[in-house]
Amino acid sequence: MINRYCINCALLLLACVYGQVRANPRINVATTIAPYQEFISEVGKEHVSVSVLIPPGANPHAFDPKPSTIKQLKDVMLYIAVGSGIDFEQVWLPKILSSHPSITVIDSSQNIPELNIQQSEHDEHEHHDHKDPHVWLSPKNAIHIVRSIQ
């Protein structure tokens, strides 16, 4: 009798836990760089789980992810792209989407006014009359980025 009672309680407990997990699943979101993780986490709160492809300290202009990193994207539903000319995204985002076609991509730079720079140097690389890929550094642009995530 006690065994039957314990089994029923355990099953009831599992059903409750499983029901809560199913009722409030977290959306797996990926992004390119750490600043965007902050934006996404603030917008999504407890409803999102965010992973960043380029680790802190790595150069986003020259970073090549490991195959295991790309494989980890299998559960990602949404990719928030910087979308402003980050070299990593130009090279790797098409490859990521070809191996994970179910991922929806949001280009967070679509509603951001162009930031043109002329012949300046930044972090050991040069920019020559093109769009500044560091759009998140402007508070006004950060507002546009957060709105695109919402």
Secondary structure, 3 states (H helix, E strand, C coil): CHHHHHHHHHHHHHHHHHHHHHHCCCEEEEECCHHHHHHHHHHHHHHEEEEECCCCCCCCCCCCCCHHHHHHHHHCCEEEECCCCCHHHHHHHHHHHHHCCCCEEEECCCCCCCCEECCEEECCEEECCEECCCHHHCHHHHHHHHHHHC
